[in-house]
Amino acid sequence: MTNNNYQYIEEILLRLLGLLLAVFTESEKSEVQEFIDVGEYGLALETLVDIVYEEDKQISSEALRLVQELAEVMQMDANTLEAKLRGHVGAE
């Protein structure tokens, strides 16, 4: 990946995290932010998805779309991530 890809991924991750500020605790937000800060974008995304899944949080359809976009750009298994989020997308 090029530096532009990394910058784009980081921007989308930060936007996604911003969307979840209302549902994430400060410690959950910090956990994801720490991975972003050290460039571990895959771990950041997986951690974010796991928090939503394990803590039974509701996310917006926009947040789901950003997860899908990130998975595609980072060549991660979008189906697995989406399966965890299914049932956690709330009304807008």
KEDRENLO-180388 format. One line per field, with one value per atom (N, C-alpha, C): residue number from 0; residue in three letters; chain; atom name; x, y, z. Coordinates in steps of 0.1 Angstrom, whole numbers. Layout:
% residues N
num [NUM;...]
residuo [ALA;...]
cadena [A;...]
atomo [CA;...]
east [X;...]
north [Y;...]
up [Z;...]
This chain:
% residues 92
num [0;0;0;1;1;1;2;2;2;3;3;3;4;4;4;5;5;5;6;6;6;7;7;7;8;8;8;9;9;9;10;10;10;11;11;11;12;12;12;13;13;13;14;14;14;15;15;15;16;16;16;17;17;17;18;18;18;19;19;19;20;20;20;21;21;21;22;22;22;23;23;23;24;24;24;25;25;25;26;26;26;27;27;27;28;28;28;29;29;29;30;30;30;31;31;31;32;32;32;33;33;33;34;34;34;35;35;35;36;36;36;37;37;37;38;38;38;39;39;39;40;40;40;41;41;41;42;42;42;43;43;43;44;44;44;45;45;45;46;46;46;47;47;47;48;48;48;49;49;49;50;50;50;51;51;51;52;52;52;53;53;53;54;54;54;55;55;55;56;56;56;57;57;57;58;58;58;59;59;59;60;60;60;61;61;61;62;62;62;63;63;63;64;64;64;65;65;65;66;66;66;67;67;67;68;68;68;69;69;69;70;70;70;71;71;71;72;72;72;73;73;73;74;74;74;75;75;75;76;76;76;77;77;77;78;78;78;79;79;79;80;80;80;81;81;81;82;82;82;83;83;83;84;84;84;85;85;85;86;86;86;87;87;87;88;88;88;89;89;89;90;90;90;91;91;91]
residuo [MET;MET;MET;THR;THR;THR;ASN;ASN;ASN;ASN;ASN;ASN;ASN;ASN;ASN;TYR;TYR;TYR;GLN;GLN;GLN;TYR;TYR;TYR;ILE;ILE;ILE;GLU;GLU;GLU;GLU;GLU;GLU;ILE;ILE;ILE;LEU;LEU;LEU;LEU;LEU;LEU;ARG;ARG;ARG;LEU;LEU;LEU;LEU;LEU;LEU;GLY;GLY;GLY;LEU;LEU;LEU;LEU;LEU;LEU;LEU;LEU;LEU;ALA;ALA;ALA;VAL;VAL;VAL;PHE;PHE;PHE;THR;THR;THR;GLU;GLU;GLU;SER;SER;SER;GLU;GLU;GLU;LYS;LYS;LYS;SER;SER;SER;GLU;GLU;GLU;VAL;VAL;VAL;GLN;GLN;GLN;GLU;GLU;GLU;PHE;PHE;PHE;ILE;ILE;ILE;ASP;ASP;ASP;VAL;VAL;VAL;GLY;GLY;GLY;GLU;GLU;GLU;TYR;TYR;TYR;GLY;GLY;GLY;LEU;LEU;LEU;ALA;ALA;ALA;LEU;LEU;LEU;GLU;GLU;GLU;THR;THR;THR;LEU;LEU;LEU;VAL;VAL;VAL;ASP;ASP;ASP;ILE;ILE;ILE;VAL;VAL;VAL;TYR;TYR;TYR;GLU;GLU;GLU;GLU;GLU;GLU;ASP;ASP;ASP;LYS;LYS;LYS;GLN;GLN;GLN;ILE;ILE;ILE;SER;SER;SER;SER;SER;SER;GLU;GLU;GLU;ALA;ALA;ALA;LEU;LEU;LEU;ARG;ARG;ARG;LEU;LEU;LEU;VAL;VAL;VAL;GLN;GLN;GLN;GLU;GLU;GLU;LEU;LEU;LEU;ALA;ALA;ALA;GLU;GLU;GLU;VAL;VAL;VAL;MET;MET;MET;GLN;GLN;GLN;MET;MET;MET;ASP;ASP;ASP;ALA;ALA;ALA;ASN;ASN;ASN;THR;THR;THR;LEU;LEU;LEU;GLU;GLU;GLU;ALA;ALA;ALA;LYS;LYS;LYS;LEU;LEU;LEU;ARG;ARG;ARG;GLY;GLY;GLY;HIS;HIS;HIS;VAL;VAL;VAL;GLY;GLY;GLY;ALA;ALA;ALA;GLU;GLU;GLU]
cadena [A;A;A;A;A;A;A;A;A;A;A;A;A;A;A;A;A;A;A;A;A;A;A;A;A;A;A;A;A;A;A;A;A;A;A;A;A;A;A;A;A;A;A;A;A;A;A;A;A;A;A;A;A;A;A;A;A;A;A;A;A;A;A;A;A;A;A;A;A;A;A;A;A;A;A;A;A;A;A;A;A;A;A;A;A;A;A;A;A;A;A;A;A;A;A;A;A;A;A;A;A;A;A;A;A;A;A;A;A;A;A;A;A;A;A;A;A;A;A;A;A;A;A;A;A;A;A;A;A;A;A;A;A;A;A;A;A;A;A;A;A;A;A;A;A;A;A;A;A;A;A;A;A;A;A;A;A;A;A;A;A;A;A;A;A;A;A;A;A;A;A;A;A;A;A;A;A;A;A;A;A;A;A;A;A;A;A;A;A;A;A;A;A;A;A;A;A;A;A;A;A;A;A;A;A;A;A;A;A;A;A;A;A;A;A;A;A;A;A;A;A;A;A;A;A;A;A;A;A;A;A;A;A;A;A;A;A;A;A;A;A;A;A;A;A;A;A;A;A;A;A;A;A;A;A;A;A;A;A;A;A;A;A;A;A;A;A;A;A;A;A;A;A;A;A;A]
atomo [N;CA;C;N;CA;C;N;CA;C;N;CA;C;N;CA;C;N;CA;C;N;CA;C;N;CA;C;N;CA;C;N;CA;C;N;CA;C;N;CA;C;N;CA;C;N;CA;C;N;CA;C;N;CA;C;N;CA;C;N;CA;C;N;CA;C;N;CA;C;N;CA;C;N;CA;C;N;CA;C;N;CA;C;N;CA;C;N;CA;C;N;CA;C;N;CA;C;N;CA;C;N;CA;C;N;CA;C;N;CA;C;N;CA;C;N;CA;C;N;CA;C;N;CA;C;N;CA;C;N;CA;C;N;CA;C;N;CA;C;N;CA;C;N;CA;C;N;CA;C;N;CA;C;N;CA;C;N;CA;C;N;CA;C;N;CA;C;N;CA;C;N;CA;C;N;CA;C;N;CA;C;N;CA;C;N;CA;C;N;CA;C;N;CA;C;N;CA;C;N;CA;C;N;CA;C;N;CA;C;N;CA;C;N;CA;C;N;CA;C;N;CA;C;N;CA;C;N;CA;C;N;CA;C;N;CA;C;N;CA;C;N;CA;C;N;CA;C;N;CA;C;N;CA;C;N;CA;C;N;CA;C;N;CA;C;N;CA;C;N;CA;C;N;CA;C;N;CA;C;N;CA;C;N;CA;C;N;CA;C;N;CA;C;N;CA;C;N;CA;C;N;CA;C;N;CA;C;N;CA;C;N;CA;C;N;CA;C;N;CA;C]
east [8;0;9;4;11;8;16;14;0;-4;-18;-29;-27;-36;-37;-25;-24;-31;-29;-35;-50;-55;-69;-75;-69;-74;-75;-64;-64;-76;-78;-89;-102;-104;-117;-119;-108;-109;-113;-106;-109;-124;-128;-142;-152;-149;-157;-157;-145;-144;-152;-152;-160;-175;-179;-193;-198;-188;-191;-189;-185;-182;-194;-206;-218;-221;-216;-218;-206;-194;-182;-179;-174;-169;-155;-150;-137;-126;-127;-117;-118;-129;-131;-125;-129;-123;-108;-103;-88;-81;-88;-82;-80;-91;-90;-81;-81;-72;-57;-54;-40;-35;-44;-40;-38;-47;-46;-33;-30;-18;-5;-5;8;7;-3;-4;-9;-15;-21;-35;-38;-51;-60;-55;-63;-67;-58;-62;-72;-70;-80;-94;-95;-108;-114;-106;-111;-115;-107;-110;-124;-125;-137;-150;-148;-159;-162;-152;-153;-160;-157;-163;-178;-182;-196;-203;-197;-203;-204;-192;-192;-200;-200;-207;-222;-226;-239;-243;-235;-237;-244;-251;-258;-250;-249;-242;-251;-247;-255;-252;-260;-257;-245;-243;-231;-218;-219;-207;-205;-215;-214;-208;-212;-207;-192;-188;-173;-165;-171;-164;-163;-173;-172;-162;-161;-152;-137;-135;-122;-118;-127;-123;-119;-126;-123;-109;-107;-94;-82;-84;-74;-73;-82;-82;-84;-93;-97;-110;-113;-125;-138;-143;-155;-167;-168;-180;-180;-168;-167;-170;-165;-167;-182;-188;-202;-211;-207;-215;-216;-205;-204;-213;-214;-222;-237;-240;-254;-262;-273;-281;-277;-266;-262;-263;-270;-273;-286;-286;-298;-305;-317;-324;-316;-317;-309;-317]
north [-12;0;12;23;35;43;54;63;69;72;78;68;55;45;45;45;45;58;69;81;81;75;74;65;53;44;50;57;64;74;82;92;85;74;67;61;55;49;60;71;82;87;88;92;81;69;58;59;61;62;74;85;97;94;86;82;74;67;58;64;77;83;83;83;83;70;59;45;39;43;38;45;37;43;49;58;64;53;43;32;25;22;15;24;37;46;46;47;48;35;23;11;11;15;16;26;38;49;45;38;33;25;17;9;18;28;37;45;50;58;51;38;31;24;27;22;8;3;-11;-10;-6;-3;-16;-27;-39;-43;-42;-45;-34;-22;-12;-15;-19;-22;-35;-45;-57;-55;-47;-43;-36;-26;-18;-27;-36;-45;-54;-59;-68;-61;-49;-41;-40;-36;-35;-49;-59;-73;-77;-77;-83;-74;-61;-53;-49;-56;-54;-40;-33;-18;-17;-6;-3;7;5;14;19;30;35;27;29;23;29;42;49;42;39;32;19;11;-2;0;10;13;16;23;26;14;5;-8;-16;-16;-24;-18;-4;3;0;1;-2;-16;-26;-40;-42;-36;-37;-31;-19;-12;-19;-25;-32;-47;-51;-65;-75;-71;-80;-87;-97;-105;-97;-90;-82;-90;-102;-111;-114;-117;-120;-107;-96;-84;-80;-81;-78;-87;-100;-110;-106;-102;-97;-85;-77;-64;-66;-76;-79;-79;-72;-71;-60;-53;-42;-29;-29;-16;-11;1;6;16;20;30;43;50;63;74]
up [0;0;0;-6;-6;6;8;19;18;6;4;9;7;12;27;33;48;54;47;52;50;39;36;47;49;59;73;77;90;91;80;80;82;75;75;89;95;108;119;117;127;125;113;110;117;115;120;136;142;156;161;153;157;157;148;147;159;165;176;190;191;204;213;208;216;222;216;221;227;225;230;244;253;265;262;271;269;268;276;275;262;257;244;233;233;223;223;235;237;232;234;229;214;207;193;188;195;191;192;202;204;192;187;175;163;161;150;151;164;166;162;163;160;146;138;125;123;134;133;130;117;113;112;109;109;123;132;146;152;147;151;147;134;128;135;137;143;157;164;178;179;170;170;167;158;154;166;173;184;196;198;209;206;194;190;192;188;189;203;210;224;234;232;242;237;226;221;219;212;209;195;194;182;174;161;152;141;135;123;111;101;88;81;84;79;85;98;104;98;95;89;75;68;54;55;65;66;70;78;81;68;60;47;38;37;29;34;47;52;50;52;49;35;26;11;8;13;11;17;29;36;32;23;19;30;39;50;47;54;52;56;47;50;55;49;53;68;74;88;96;92;100;99;87;86;94;94;101;116;122;136;138;128;130;127;120;116;129;130;142;151;148;156;150;138;131;135;142;147;138;142;134;134;123;122;130]
